[in-house]
């Protein structure tokens, strides 16, 4: 959406985007502005720290795939070992 060279300007840029969206006076843009207002701190953090949960979501997806493939496996202990083996 925008590039930030200094982190002190992140909040002001988000505020500017929110103001422009509200000024458009379109239902969808106002809804987006409200979403940005509600998630402003989280958006600032993702831009500032560049950390996300993609790594964990990848493991969750692998476990779900293993669960789908091993349909019918009745012994939970074997299922758990299968997960450890494949991850």
Secondary structure, DSSP 8 states (H G I E B T S, - for coil): ----SSGGGHHHHHHHHHHHHHHHT-HHHHHHHHHHHHTHHHHHHHHHH---SHHHHHHHHHHHHHHHHTTT---HHHHHHHHHHH-
